[in-house]
Amino acid sequence: NFEIDAFYLIDAGLKSHTNIRNKPLAVQIKCKNLLDRDYYSDVVAGIRFNQGEGRQVTASVVVDF
């Protein structure tokens, strides 16, 4: 049997709603693995350890017409 150490991740996000020319606008920013911790998410057949992703930041803007 193979075991991986326990780990925790912190994710954060901000979302704002407003209007531009009477059209709804939403702006969103997300950050996964905020502290950029190294971790292994899984072990495959006792041969390969899958390393988790580092910090990821995404942003989006949505306008409804």
PDBQT receptor file of N, H, CA, C and O in Angstrom, charges set to zero:
ATOM      1  N   ASN A   1       0.825  -1.194   0.000  1.00  0.00    +0.000 N 
ATOM      2  CA  ASN A   1       0.000   0.000   0.000  1.00  0.00    +0.000 C 
ATOM      3  C   ASN A   1       0.867   1.255   0.000  1.00  0.00    +0.000 C 
ATOM      4  O   ASN A   1       1.924   1.303   0.630  1.00  0.00    +0.000 OA
ATOM      5  N   PHE A   2       0.403   2.249  -0.709  1.00  0.00    +0.000 N 
ATOM      6  H   PHE A   2      -0.455   2.210  -1.221  1.00  0.00    +0.000 HD
ATOM      7  CA  PHE A   2       1.071   3.532  -0.740  1.00  0.00    +0.000 C 
ATOM      8  C   PHE A   2       0.120   4.581  -0.196  1.00  0.00    +0.000 C 
ATOM      9  O   PHE A   2      -1.079   4.550  -0.471  1.00  0.00    +0.000 OA
ATOM     10  N   GLU A   3       0.652   5.492   0.561  1.00  0.00    +0.000 N 
ATOM     11  H   GLU A   3       1.626   5.517   0.784  1.00  0.00    +0.000 HD
ATOM     12  CA  GLU A   3      -0.167   6.554   1.132  1.00  0.00    +0.000 C 
ATOM     13  C   GLU A   3       0.459   7.896   0.791  1.00  0.00    +0.000 C 
ATOM     14  O   GLU A   3       1.674   8.010   0.628  1.00  0.00    +0.000 OA
ATOM     15  N   ILE A   4      -0.387   8.902   0.688  1.00  0.00    +0.000 N 
ATOM     16  H   ILE A   4      -1.373   8.810   0.820  1.00  0.00    +0.000 HD
ATOM     17  CA  ILE A   4       0.111  10.256   0.504  1.00  0.00    +0.000 C 
ATOM     18  C   ILE A   4      -0.258  11.063   1.742  1.00  0.00    +0.000 C 
ATOM     19  O   ILE A   4      -1.250  10.774   2.412  1.00  0.00    +0.000 OA
ATOM     20  N   ASP A   5       0.538  12.061   2.033  1.00  0.00    +0.000 N 
ATOM     21  H   ASP A   5       1.344  12.296   1.489  1.00  0.00    +0.000 HD
ATOM     22  CA  ASP A   5       0.296  12.899   3.200  1.00  0.00    +0.000 C 
ATOM     23  C   ASP A   5      -0.976  13.711   3.016  1.00  0.00    +0.000 C 
ATOM     24  O   ASP A   5      -1.349  14.059   1.896  1.00  0.00    +0.000 OA
ATOM     25  N   ALA A   6      -1.633  14.006   4.125  1.00  0.00    +0.000 N 
ATOM     26  H   ALA A   6      -1.329  13.723   5.035  1.00  0.00    +0.000 HD
ATOM     27  CA  ALA A   6      -2.802  14.878   4.084  1.00  0.00    +0.000 C 
ATOM     28  C   ALA A   6      -2.365  16.278   3.662  1.00  0.00    +0.000 C 
ATOM     29  O   ALA A   6      -1.232  16.687   3.919  1.00  0.00    +0.000 OA
ATOM     30  N   PHE A   7      -3.258  17.000   3.022  1.00  0.00    +0.000 N 
ATOM     31  H   PHE A   7      -4.178  16.668   2.814  1.00  0.00    +0.000 HD
ATOM     32  CA  PHE A   7      -2.944  18.360   2.602  1.00  0.00    +0.000 C 
ATOM     33  C   PHE A   7      -4.215  19.195   2.635  1.00  0.00    +0.000 C 
ATOM     34  O   PHE A   7      -5.324  18.661   2.624  1.00  0.00    +0.000 OA
ATOM     35  N   TYR A   8      -4.046  20.477   2.676  1.00  0.00    +0.000 N 
ATOM     36  H   TYR A   8      -3.145  20.911   2.685  1.00  0.00    +0.000 HD
ATOM     37  CA  TYR A   8      -5.175  21.393   2.576  1.00  0.00    +0.000 C 
ATOM     38  C   TYR A   8      -4.805  22.496   1.592  1.00  0.00    +0.000 C 
ATOM     39  O   TYR A   8      -3.633  22.831   1.419  1.00  0.00    +0.000 OA
ATOM     40  N   LEU A   9      -5.821  23.046   0.956  1.00  0.00    +0.000 N 
ATOM     41  H   LEU A   9      -6.773  22.774   1.096  1.00  0.00    +0.000 HD
ATOM     42  CA  LEU A   9      -5.631  24.126   0.000  1.00  0.00    +0.000 C 
ATOM     43  C   LEU A   9      -6.556  25.269   0.372  1.00  0.00    +0.000 C 
ATOM     44  O   LEU A   9      -7.624  25.052   0.944  1.00  0.00    +0.000 OA
ATOM     45  N   ILE A  10      -6.153  26.468   0.053  1.00  0.00    +0.000 N 
ATOM     46  H   ILE A  10      -5.286  26.644  -0.412  1.00  0.00    +0.000 HD
ATOM     47  CA  ILE A  10      -7.001  27.633   0.262  1.00  0.00    +0.000 C 
ATOM     48  C   ILE A  10      -7.301  28.237  -1.104  1.00  0.00    +0.000 C 
ATOM     49  O   ILE A  10      -6.396  28.589  -1.861  1.00  0.00    +0.000 OA
ATOM     50  N   ASP A  11      -8.598  28.348  -1.403  1.00  0.00    +0.000 N 
ATOM     51  H   ASP A  11      -9.333  28.062  -0.788  1.00  0.00    +0.000 HD
ATOM     52  CA  ASP A  11      -9.060  28.997  -2.628  1.00  0.00    +0.000 C 
ATOM     53  C   ASP A  11      -9.765  30.287  -2.239  1.00  0.00    +0.000 C 
ATOM     54  O   ASP A  11     -10.357  30.374  -1.164  1.00  0.00    +0.000 OA
ATOM     55  N   ALA A  12      -9.705  31.280  -3.102  1.00  0.00    +0.000 N 
ATOM     56  H   ALA A  12      -9.224  31.210  -3.976  1.00  0.00    +0.000 HD
ATOM     57  CA  ALA A  12     -10.360  32.562  -2.806  1.00  0.00    +0.000 C 
ATOM     58  C   ALA A  12     -10.941  33.125  -4.100  1.00  0.00    +0.000 C 
ATOM     59  O   ALA A  12     -10.490  32.803  -5.199  1.00  0.00    +0.000 OA
ATOM     60  N   GLY A  13     -11.946  33.965  -3.940  1.00  0.00    +0.000 N 
ATOM     61  H   GLY A  13     -12.313  34.226  -3.047  1.00  0.00    +0.000 HD
ATOM     62  CA  GLY A  13     -12.548  34.580  -5.116  1.00  0.00    +0.000 C 
ATOM     63  C   GLY A  13     -13.253  35.874  -4.765  1.00  0.00    +0.000 C 
ATOM     64  O   GLY A  13     -13.697  36.079  -3.635  1.00  0.00    +0.000 OA
ATOM     65  N   LEU A  14     -13.344  36.735  -5.750  1.00  0.00    +0.000 N 
ATOM     66  H   LEU A  14     -12.983  36.568  -6.668  1.00  0.00    +0.000 HD
ATOM     67  CA  LEU A  14     -14.066  37.995  -5.636  1.00  0.00    +0.000 C 
ATOM     68  C   LEU A  14     -14.984  38.130  -6.840  1.00  0.00    +0.000 C 
ATOM     69  O   LEU A  14     -14.610  37.785  -7.961  1.00  0.00    +0.000 OA
ATOM     70  N   LYS A  15     -16.198  38.640  -6.597  1.00  0.00    +0.000 N 
ATOM     71  H   LYS A  15     -16.502  38.920  -5.686  1.00  0.00    +0.000 HD
ATOM     72  CA  LYS A  15     -17.130  38.845  -7.697  1.00  0.00    +0.000 C 
ATOM     73  C   LYS A  15     -17.853  40.157  -7.459  1.00  0.00    +0.000 C 
ATOM     74  O   LYS A  15     -18.271  40.459  -6.340  1.00  0.00    +0.000 OA
ATOM     75  N   SER A  16     -17.996  40.933  -8.522  1.00  0.00    +0.000 N 
ATOM     76  H   SER A  16     -17.656  40.688  -9.431  1.00  0.00    +0.000 HD
ATOM     77  CA  SER A  16     -18.656  42.227  -8.421  1.00  0.00    +0.000 C 
ATOM     78  C   SER A  16     -19.687  42.360  -9.540  1.00  0.00    +0.000 C 
ATOM     79  O   SER A  16     -19.438  41.963 -10.678  1.00  0.00    +0.000 OA
ATOM     80  N   HIS A  17     -20.838  42.921  -9.203  1.00  0.00    +0.000 N 
ATOM     81  H   HIS A  17     -21.039  43.243  -8.278  1.00  0.00    +0.000 HD
ATOM     82  CA  HIS A  17     -21.900  43.173 -10.179  1.00  0.00    +0.000 C 
ATOM     83  C   HIS A  17     -22.120  44.680 -10.288  1.00  0.00    +0.000 C 
ATOM     84  O   HIS A  17     -22.133  45.391  -9.284  1.00  0.00    +0.000 OA
ATOM     85  N   THR A  18     -22.292  45.150 -11.509  1.00  0.00    +0.000 N 
ATOM     86  H   THR A  18     -22.282  44.572 -12.325  1.00  0.00    +0.000 HD
ATOM     87  CA  THR A  18     -22.583  46.561 -11.745  1.00  0.00    +0.000 C 
ATOM     88  C   THR A  18     -23.342  46.684 -13.066  1.00  0.00    +0.000 C 
ATOM     89  O   THR A  18     -23.685  45.673 -13.678  1.00  0.00    +0.000 OA
ATOM     90  N   ASN A  19     -23.601  47.886 -13.499  1.00  0.00    +0.000 N 
ATOM     91  H   ASN A  19     -23.322  48.707 -13.001  1.00  0.00    +0.000 HD
ATOM     92  CA  ASN A  19     -24.262  48.135 -14.777  1.00  0.00    +0.000 C 
ATOM     93  C   ASN A  19     -23.436  49.114 -15.601  1.00  0.00    +0.000 C 
ATOM     94  O   ASN A  19     -22.869  50.074 -15.079  1.00  0.00    +0.000 OA
ATOM     95  N   ILE A  20     -23.383  48.845 -16.895  1.00  0.00    +0.000 N 
ATOM     96  H   ILE A  20     -23.843  48.065 -17.319  1.00  0.00    +0.000 HD
ATOM     97  CA  ILE A  20     -22.762  49.768 -17.830  1.00  0.00    +0.000 C 
ATOM     98  C   ILE A  20     -23.786  50.028 -18.932  1.00  0.00    +0.000 C 
ATOM     99  O   ILE A  20     -24.193  49.109 -19.643  1.00  0.00    +0.000 OA
ATOM    100  N   ARG A  21     -24.203  51.307 -19.069  1.00  0.00    +0.000 N 
ATOM    101  H   ARG A  21     -23.872  52.054 -18.492  1.00  0.00    +0.000 HD
ATOM    102  CA  ARG A  21     -25.230  51.681 -20.050  1.00  0.00    +0.000 C 
ATOM    103  C   ARG A  21     -26.475  50.804 -19.900  1.00  0.00    +0.000 C 
ATOM    104  O   ARG A  21     -27.039  50.338 -20.890  1.00  0.00    +0.000 OA
ATOM    105  N   ASN A  22     -26.886  50.590 -18.674  1.00  0.00    +0.000 N 
ATOM    106  H   ASN A  22     -26.428  50.969 -17.870  1.00  0.00    +0.000 HD
ATOM    107  CA  ASN A  22     -28.075  49.797 -18.331  1.00  0.00    +0.000 C 
ATOM    108  C   ASN A  22     -27.974  48.319 -18.703  1.00  0.00    +0.000 C 
ATOM    109  O   ASN A  22     -28.990  47.636 -18.824  1.00  0.00    +0.000 OA
ATOM    110  N   LYS A  23     -26.761  47.832 -18.881  1.00  0.00    +0.000 N 
ATOM    111  H   LYS A  23     -25.935  48.388 -18.782  1.00  0.00    +0.000 HD
ATOM    112  CA  LYS A  23     -26.529  46.408 -19.148  1.00  0.00    +0.000 C 
ATOM    113  C   LYS A  23     -25.806  45.804 -17.947  1.00  0.00    +0.000 C 
ATOM    114  O   LYS A  23     -24.817  46.370 -17.482  1.00  0.00    +0.000 OA
ATOM    115  N   PRO A  24     -26.279  44.665 -17.437  1.00  0.00    +0.000 N 
ATOM    116  CA  PRO A  24     -25.609  44.031 -16.299  1.00  0.00    +0.000 C 
ATOM    117  C   PRO A  24     -24.186  43.581 -16.653  1.00  0.00    +0.000 C 
ATOM    118  O   PRO A  24     -23.949  43.015 -17.721  1.00  0.00    +0.000 OA
ATOM    119  N   LEU A  25     -23.256  43.841 -15.745  1.00  0.00    +0.000 N 
ATOM    120  H   LEU A  25     -23.449  44.300 -14.878  1.00  0.00    +0.000 HD
ATOM    121  CA  LEU A  25     -21.858  43.466 -15.921  1.00  0.00    +0.000 C 
ATOM    122  C   LEU A  25     -21.384  42.770 -14.655  1.00  0.00    +0.000 C 
ATOM    123  O   LEU A  25     -21.602  43.265 -13.549  1.00  0.00    +0.000 OA
ATOM    124  N   ALA A  26     -20.740  41.629 -14.816  1.00  0.00    +0.000 N 
ATOM    125  H   ALA A  26     -20.562  41.226 -15.714  1.00  0.00    +0.000 HD
ATOM    126  CA  ALA A  26     -20.166  40.896 -13.684  1.00  0.00    +0.000 C 
ATOM    127  C   ALA A  26     -18.675  40.692 -13.933  1.00  0.00    +0.000 C 
ATOM    128  O   ALA A  26     -18.276  40.272 -15.020  1.00  0.00    +0.000 OA
ATOM    129  N   VAL A  27     -17.863  40.986 -12.938  1.00  0.00    +0.000 N 
ATOM    130  H   VAL A  27     -18.187  41.327 -12.056  1.00  0.00    +0.000 HD
ATOM    131  CA  VAL A  27     -16.419  40.787 -13.001  1.00  0.00    +0.000 C 
ATOM    132  C   VAL A  27     -16.042  39.827 -11.886  1.00  0.00    +0.000 C 
ATOM    133  O   VAL A  27     -16.452  40.012 -10.740  1.00  0.00    +0.000 OA
ATOM    134  N   GLN A  28     -15.257  38.793 -12.219  1.00  0.00    +0.000 N 
ATOM    135  H   GLN A  28     -14.925  38.643 -13.150  1.00  0.00    +0.000 HD
ATOM    136  CA  GLN A  28     -14.918  37.776 -11.235  1.00  0.00    +0.000 C 
ATOM    137  C   GLN A  28     -13.431  37.425 -11.323  1.00  0.00    +0.000 C 
ATOM    138  O   GLN A  28     -12.875  37.300 -12.414  1.00  0.00    +0.000 OA
ATOM    139  N   ILE A  29     -12.804  37.270 -10.171  1.00  0.00    +0.000 N 
ATOM    140  H   ILE A  29     -13.255  37.371  -9.284  1.00  0.00    +0.000 HD
ATOM    141  CA  ILE A  29     -11.409  36.812 -10.077  1.00  0.00    +0.000 C 
ATOM    142  C   ILE A  29     -11.379  35.647  -9.096  1.00  0.00    +0.000 C 
ATOM    143  O   ILE A  29     -11.923  35.737  -7.995  1.00  0.00    +0.000 OA
ATOM    144  N   LYS A  30     -10.736  34.545  -9.506  1.00  0.00    +0.000 N 
ATOM    145  H   LYS A  30     -10.295  34.472 -10.400  1.00  0.00    +0.000 HD
ATOM    146  CA  LYS A  30     -10.616  33.359  -8.654  1.00  0.00    +0.000 C 
ATOM    147  C   LYS A  30      -9.144  32.980  -8.524  1.00  0.00    +0.000 C 
ATOM    148  O   LYS A  30      -8.370  33.125  -9.471  1.00  0.00    +0.000 OA
ATOM    149  N   CYS A  31      -8.771  32.498  -7.358  1.00  0.00    +0.000 N 
ATOM    150  H   CYS A  31      -9.400  32.380  -6.589  1.00  0.00    +0.000 HD
ATOM    151  CA  CYS A  31      -7.413  32.001  -7.133  1.00  0.00    +0.000 C 
ATOM    152  C   CYS A  31      -7.498  30.640  -6.460  1.00  0.00    +0.000 C 
ATOM    153  O   CYS A  31      -8.054  30.512  -5.369  1.00  0.00    +0.000 OA
ATOM    154  N   LYS A  32      -6.947  29.634  -7.109  1.00  0.00    +0.000 N 
ATOM    155  H   LYS A  32      -6.495  29.739  -7.995  1.00  0.00    +0.000 HD
ATOM    156  CA  LYS A  32      -6.882  28.288  -6.526  1.00  0.00    +0.000 C 
ATOM    157  C   LYS A  32      -5.480  28.071  -5.977  1.00  0.00    +0.000 C 
ATOM    158  O   LYS A  32      -4.504  28.542  -6.560  1.00  0.00    +0.000 OA
ATOM    159  N   ASN A  33      -5.373  27.357  -4.853  1.00  0.00    +0.000 N 
ATOM    160  H   ASN A  33      -6.166  26.974  -4.379  1.00  0.00    +0.000 HD
ATOM    161  CA  ASN A  33      -4.095  27.099  -4.185  1.00  0.00    +0.000 C 
ATOM    162  C   ASN A  33      -3.382  28.421  -3.895  1.00  0.00    +0.000 C 
ATOM    163  O   ASN A  33      -2.237  28.637  -4.293  1.00  0.00    +0.000 OA
ATOM    164  N   LEU A  34      -4.087  29.281  -3.198  1.00  0.00    +0.000 N 
ATOM    165  H   LEU A  34      -5.017  29.106  -2.875  1.00  0.00    +0.000 HD
ATOM    166  CA  LEU A  34      -3.627  30.640  -2.906  1.00  0.00    +0.000 C 
ATOM    167  C   LEU A  34      -2.211  30.687  -2.333  1.00  0.00    +0.000 C 
ATOM    168  O   LEU A  34      -1.433  31.573  -2.686  1.00  0.00    +0.000 OA
ATOM    169  N   LEU A  35      -1.871  29.746  -1.457  1.00  0.00    +0.000 N 
ATOM    170  H   LEU A  35      -2.503  29.026  -1.170  1.00  0.00    +0.000 HD
ATOM    171  CA  LEU A  35      -0.553  29.748  -0.821  1.00  0.00    +0.000 C 
ATOM    172  C   LEU A  35       0.522  29.042  -1.654  1.00  0.00    +0.000 C 
ATOM    173  O   LEU A  35       1.676  28.954  -1.234  1.00  0.00    +0.000 OA
ATOM    174  N   ASP A  36       0.142  28.541  -2.832  1.00  0.00    +0.000 N 
ATOM    175  H   ASP A  36      -0.795  28.612  -3.173  1.00  0.00    +0.000 HD
ATOM    176  CA  ASP A  36       1.072  27.879  -3.755  1.00  0.00    +0.000 C 
ATOM    177  C   ASP A  36       1.815  26.721  -3.087  1.00  0.00    +0.000 C 
ATOM    178  O   ASP A  36       3.033  26.599  -3.216  1.00  0.00    +0.000 OA
ATOM    179  N   ARG A  37       1.077  25.882  -2.380  1.00  0.00    +0.000 N 
ATOM    180  H   ARG A  37       0.088  25.982  -2.275  1.00  0.00    +0.000 HD
ATOM    181  CA  ARG A  37       1.659  24.722  -1.688  1.00  0.00    +0.000 C 
ATOM    182  C   ARG A  37       1.906  23.571  -2.656  1.00  0.00    +0.000 C 
ATOM    183  O   ARG A  37       1.131  23.349  -3.586  1.00  0.00    +0.000 OA
ATOM    184  N   ASP A  38       3.001  22.839  -2.426  1.00  0.00    +0.000 N 
ATOM    185  H   ASP A  38       3.631  23.018  -1.670  1.00  0.00    +0.000 HD
ATOM    186  CA  ASP A  38       3.264  21.611  -3.171  1.00  0.00    +0.000 C 
ATOM    187  C   ASP A  38       2.492  20.484  -2.499  1.00  0.00    +0.000 C 
ATOM    188  O   ASP A  38       2.486  20.374  -1.273  1.00  0.00    +0.000 OA
ATOM    189  N   TYR A  39       1.839  19.646  -3.303  1.00  0.00    +0.000 N 
ATOM    190  H   TYR A  39       1.843  19.736  -4.299  1.00  0.00    +0.000 HD
ATOM    191  CA  TYR A  39       1.105  18.512  -2.747  1.00  0.00    +0.000 C 
ATOM    192  C   TYR A  39       0.949  17.435  -3.819  1.00  0.00    +0.000 C 
ATOM    193  O   TYR A  39       1.094  17.706  -5.011  1.00  0.00    +0.000 OA
ATOM    194  N   TYR A  40       0.656  16.231  -3.387  1.00  0.00    +0.000 N 
ATOM    195  H   TYR A  40       0.538  16.011  -2.418  1.00  0.00    +0.000 HD
ATOM    196  CA  TYR A  40       0.393  15.118  -4.292  1.00  0.00    +0.000 C 
ATOM    197  C   TYR A  40      -1.070  14.730  -4.122  1.00  0.00    +0.000 C 
ATOM    198  O   TYR A  40      -1.522  14.428  -3.017  1.00  0.00    +0.000 OA
ATOM    199  N   SER A  41      -1.796  14.744  -5.225  1.00  0.00    +0.000 N 
ATOM    200  H   SER A  41      -1.428  14.989  -6.122  1.00  0.00    +0.000 HD
ATOM    201  CA  SER A  41      -3.235  14.525  -5.158  1.00  0.00    +0.000 C 
ATOM    202  C   SER A  41      -3.624  13.057  -5.198  1.00  0.00    +0.000 C 
ATOM    203  O   SER A  41      -4.749  12.702  -4.848  1.00  0.00    +0.000 OA
ATOM    204  N   ASP A  42      -2.680  12.184  -5.633  1.00  0.00    +0.000 N 
ATOM    205  H   ASP A  42      -1.766  12.473  -5.918  1.00  0.00    +0.000 HD
ATOM    206  CA  ASP A  42      -3.094  10.807  -5.823  1.00  0.00    +0.000 C 
ATOM    207  C   ASP A  42      -1.893   9.929  -6.153  1.00  0.00    +0.000 C 
ATOM    208  O   ASP A  42      -0.862  10.421  -6.613  1.00  0.00    +0.000 OA
ATOM    209  N   VAL A  43      -2.031   8.637  -5.917  1.00  0.00    +0.000 N 
ATOM    210  H   VAL A  43      -2.868   8.238  -5.543  1.00  0.00    +0.000 HD
ATOM    211  CA  VAL A  43      -1.002   7.655  -6.272  1.00  0.00    +0.000 C 
ATOM    212  C   VAL A  43      -1.641   6.682  -7.245  1.00  0.00    +0.000 C 
ATOM    213  O   VAL A  43      -2.730   6.169  -6.990  1.00  0.00    +0.000 OA
ATOM    214  N   VAL A  44      -0.966   6.423  -8.366  1.00  0.00    +0.000 N 
ATOM    215  H   VAL A  44      -0.081   6.840  -8.574  1.00  0.00    +0.000 HD
ATOM    216  CA  VAL A  44      -1.507   5.526  -9.383  1.00  0.00    +0.000 C 
ATOM    217  C   VAL A  44      -0.735   4.220  -9.362  1.00  0.00    +0.000 C 
ATOM    218  O   VAL A  44       0.448   4.184  -9.703  1.00  0.00    +0.000 OA
ATOM    219  N   ALA A  45      -1.397   3.160  -8.965  1.00  0.00    +0.000 N 
ATOM    220  H   ALA A  45      -2.358   3.189  -8.687  1.00  0.00    +0.000 HD
ATOM    221  CA  ALA A  45      -0.844   1.795  -8.978  1.00  0.00    +0.000 C 
ATOM    222  C   ALA A  45       0.478   1.686  -8.225  1.00  0.00    +0.000 C 
ATOM    223  O   ALA A  45       1.279   0.797  -8.514  1.00  0.00    +0.000 OA
ATOM    224  N   GLY A  46       0.716   2.565  -7.277  1.00  0.00    +0.000 N 
ATOM    225  H   GLY A  46       0.065   3.287  -7.042  1.00  0.00    +0.000 HD
ATOM    226  CA  GLY A  46       1.947   2.518  -6.503  1.00  0.00    +0.000 C 
ATOM    227  C   GLY A  46       3.189   2.857  -7.301  1.00  0.00    +0.000 C 
ATOM    228  O   GLY A  46       4.309   2.677  -6.822  1.00  0.00    +0.000 OA
ATOM    229  N   ILE A  47       2.998   3.345  -8.514  1.00  0.00    +0.000 N 
ATOM    230  H   ILE A  47       2.089   3.491  -8.904  1.00  0.00    +0.000 HD
ATOM    231  CA  ILE A  47       4.128   3.627  -9.400  1.00  0.00    +0.000 C 
ATOM    232  C   ILE A  47       4.333   5.124  -9.588  1.00  0.00    +0.000 C 
ATOM    233  O   ILE A  47       5.462   5.615  -9.581  1.00  0.00    +0.000 OA
ATOM    234  N   ARG A  48       3.219   5.845  -9.758  1.00  0.00    +0.000 N 
ATOM    235  H   ARG A  48       2.302   5.446  -9.764  1.00  0.00    +0.000 HD
ATOM    236  CA  ARG A  48       3.318   7.261 -10.100  1.00  0.00    +0.000 C 
ATOM    237  C   ARG A  48       2.551   8.104  -9.085  1.00  0.00    +0.000 C 
ATOM    238  O   ARG A  48       1.419   7.782  -8.722  1.00  0.00    +0.000 OA
ATOM    239  N   PHE A  49       3.175   9.174  -8.640  1.00  0.00    +0.000 N 
ATOM    240  H   PHE A  49       4.094   9.435  -8.935  1.00  0.00    +0.000 HD
ATOM    241  CA  PHE A  49       2.532  10.150  -7.764  1.00  0.00    +0.000 C 
ATOM    242  C   PHE A  49       2.113  11.342  -8.614  1.00  0.00    +0.000 C 
ATOM    243  O   PHE A  49       2.934  11.919  -9.326  1.00  0.00    +0.000 OA
ATOM    244  N   ASN A  50       0.844  11.708  -8.542  1.00  0.00    +0.000 N 
ATOM    245  H   ASN A  50       0.177  11.239  -7.963  1.00  0.00    +0.000 HD
ATOM    246  CA  ASN A  50       0.361  12.865  -9.309  1.00  0.00    +0.000 C 
ATOM    247  C   ASN A  50       0.512  14.123  -8.475  1.00  0.00    +0.000 C 
ATOM    248  O   ASN A  50      -0.129  14.276  -7.436  1.00  0.00    +0.000 OA
ATOM    249  N   GLN A  51       1.362  15.013  -8.939  1.00  0.00    +0.000 N 
ATOM    250  H   GLN A  51       1.884  14.888  -9.783  1.00  0.00    +0.000 HD
ATOM    251  CA  GLN A  51       1.570  16.264  -8.222  1.00  0.00    +0.000 C 
ATOM    252  C   GLN A  51       0.433  17.227  -8.531  1.00  0.00    +0.000 C 
ATOM    253  O   GLN A  51       0.012  17.349  -9.681  1.00  0.00    +0.000 OA
ATOM    254  N   GLY A  52      -0.064  17.913  -7.500  1.00  0.00    +0.000 N 
ATOM    255  H   GLY A  52       0.278  17.814  -6.566  1.00  0.00    +0.000 HD
ATOM    256  CA  GLY A  52      -1.150  18.877  -7.665  1.00  0.00    +0.000 C 
ATOM    257  C   GLY A  52      -0.684  20.146  -8.347  1.00  0.00    +0.000 C 
ATOM    258  O   GLY A  52       0.511  20.432  -8.418  1.00  0.00    +0.000 OA
ATOM    259  N   GLU A  53      -1.636  20.891  -8.840  1.00  0.00    +0.000 N 
ATOM    260  H   GLU A  53      -2.607  20.659  -8.783  1.00  0.00    +0.000 HD
ATOM    261  CA  GLU A  53      -1.350  22.139  -9.546  1.00  0.00    +0.000 C 
ATOM    262  C   GLU A  53      -0.885  23.225  -8.584  1.00  0.00    +0.000 C 
ATOM    263  O   GLU A  53      -1.302  23.259  -7.426  1.00  0.00    +0.000 OA
ATOM    264  N   GLY A  54      -0.032  24.100  -9.062  1.00  0.00    +0.000 N 
ATOM    265  H   GLY A  54       0.307  24.073 -10.003  1.00  0.00    +0.000 HD
ATOM    266  CA  GLY A  54       0.395  25.263  -8.289  1.00  0.00    +0.000 C 
ATOM    267  C   GLY A  54      -0.700  26.325  -8.296  1.00  0.00    +0.000 C 
ATOM    268  O   GLY A  54      -1.841  26.047  -8.666  1.00  0.00    +0.000 OA
ATOM    269  N   ARG A  55      -0.355  27.523  -7.892  1.00  0.00    +0.000 N 
ATOM    270  H   ARG A  55       0.572  27.749  -7.592  1.00  0.00    +0.000 HD
ATOM    271  CA  ARG A  55      -1.333  28.612  -7.845  1.00  0.00    +0.000 C 
ATOM    272  C   ARG A  55      -1.878  28.887  -9.252  1.00  0.00    +0.000 C 
ATOM    273  O   ARG A  55      -1.126  28.941 -10.225  1.00  0.00    +0.000 OA
ATOM    274  N   GLN A  56      -3.198  29.059  -9.336  1.00  0.00    +0.000 N 
ATOM    275  H   GLN A  56      -3.809  29.015  -8.545  1.00  0.00    +0.000 HD
ATOM    276  CA  GLN A  56      -3.862  29.381 -10.597  1.00  0.00    +0.000 C 
ATOM    277  C   GLN A  56      -4.782  30.572 -10.362  1.00  0.00    +0.000 C 
ATOM    278  O   GLN A  56      -5.581  30.570  -9.426  1.00  0.00    +0.000 OA
ATOM    279  N   VAL A  57      -4.669  31.585 -11.210  1.00  0.00    +0.000 N 
ATOM    280  H   VAL A  57      -4.020  31.586 -11.971  1.00  0.00    +0.000 HD
ATOM    281  CA  VAL A  57      -5.520  32.767 -11.102  1.00  0.00    +0.000 C 
ATOM    282  C   VAL A  57      -6.294  32.895 -12.420  1.00  0.00    +0.000 C 
ATOM    283  O   VAL A  57      -5.706  32.860 -13.502  1.00  0.00    +0.000 OA
ATOM    284  N   THR A  58      -7.604  33.043 -12.315  1.00  0.00    +0.000 N 
ATOM    285  H   THR A  58      -8.082  33.071 -11.436  1.00  0.00    +0.000 HD
ATOM    286  CA  THR A  58      -8.438  33.256 -13.496  1.00  0.00    +0.000 C 
ATOM    287  C   THR A  58      -9.325  34.480 -13.277  1.00  0.00    +0.000 C 
ATOM    288  O   THR A  58      -9.705  34.801 -12.151  1.00  0.00    +0.000 OA
ATOM    289  N   ALA A  59      -9.638  35.145 -14.367  1.00  0.00    +0.000 N 
ATOM    290  H   ALA A  59      -9.328  34.884 -15.282  1.00  0.00    +0.000 HD
ATOM    291  CA  ALA A  59     -10.517  36.312 -14.318  1.00  0.00    +0.000 C 
ATOM    292  C   ALA A  59     -11.536  36.195 -15.436  1.00  0.00    +0.000 C 
ATOM    293  O   ALA A  59     -11.254  35.645 -16.500  1.00  0.00    +0.000 OA
ATOM    294  N   SER A  60     -12.725  36.721 -15.178  1.00  0.00    +0.000 N 
ATOM    295  H   SER A  60     -12.954  37.167 -14.313  1.00  0.00    +0.000 HD
ATOM    296  CA  SER A  60     -13.748  36.703 -16.219  1.00  0.00    +0.000 C 
ATOM    297  C   SER A  60     -14.603  37.963 -16.125  1.00  0.00    +0.000 C 
ATOM    298  O   SER A  60     -14.772  38.557 -15.060  1.00  0.00    +0.000 OA
ATOM    299  N   VAL A  61     -15.132  38.343 -17.279  1.00  0.00    +0.000 N 
ATOM    300  H   VAL A  61     -14.995  37.861 -18.144  1.00  0.00    +0.000 HD
ATOM    301  CA  VAL A  61     -16.047  39.487 -17.381  1.00  0.00    +0.000 C 
ATOM    302  C   VAL A  61     -17.253  38.999 -18.184  1.00  0.00    +0.000 C 
ATOM    303  O   VAL A  61     -17.100  38.428 -19.264  1.00  0.00    +0.000 OA
ATOM    304  N   VAL A  62     -18.447  39.229 -17.647  1.00  0.00    +0.000 N 
ATOM    305  H   VAL A  62     -18.571  39.693 -16.770  1.00  0.00    +0.000 HD
ATOM    306  CA  VAL A  62     -19.672  38.812 -18.324  1.00  0.00    +0.000 C 
ATOM    307  C   VAL A  62     -20.579  40.015 -18.484  1.00  0.00    +0.000 C 
ATOM    308  O   VAL A  62     -20.882  40.712 -17.516  1.00  0.00    +0.000 OA
ATOM    309  N   VAL A  63     -21.018  40.260 -19.737  1.00  0.00    +0.000 N 
ATOM    310  H   VAL A  63     -20.772  39.694 -20.524  1.00  0.00    +0.000 HD
ATOM    311  CA  VAL A  63     -21.961  41.342 -20.029  1.00  0.00    +0.000 C 
ATOM    312  C   VAL A  63     -23.193  40.718 -20.666  1.00  0.00    +0.000 C 
ATOM    313  O   VAL A  63     -23.080  39.990 -21.653  1.00  0.00    +0.000 OA
ATOM    314  N   ASP A  64     -24.365  40.994 -20.115  1.00  0.00    +0.000 N 
ATOM    315  H   ASP A  64     -24.457  41.586 -19.313  1.00  0.00    +0.000 HD
ATOM    316  CA  ASP A  64     -25.618  40.500 -20.696  1.00  0.00    +0.000 C 
ATOM    317  C   ASP A  64     -26.183  41.565 -21.634  1.00  0.00    +0.000 C 
ATOM    318  O   ASP A  64     -26.305  42.732 -21.262  1.00  0.00    +0.000 OA
ATOM    319  N   PHE A  65     -26.528  41.148 -22.856  1.00  0.00    +0.000 N 
ATOM    320  H   PHE A  65     -26.429  40.200 -23.158  1.00  0.00    +0.000 HD
ATOM    321  CA  PHE A  65     -27.118  42.082 -23.830  1.00  0.00    +0.000 C 
ATOM    322  C   PHE A  65     -28.592  41.891 -23.902  1.00  0.00    +0.000 C 
ATOM    323  O   PHE A  65     -29.268  42.583 -24.664  1.00  0.00    +0.000 OA
TER     324      PHE A  65
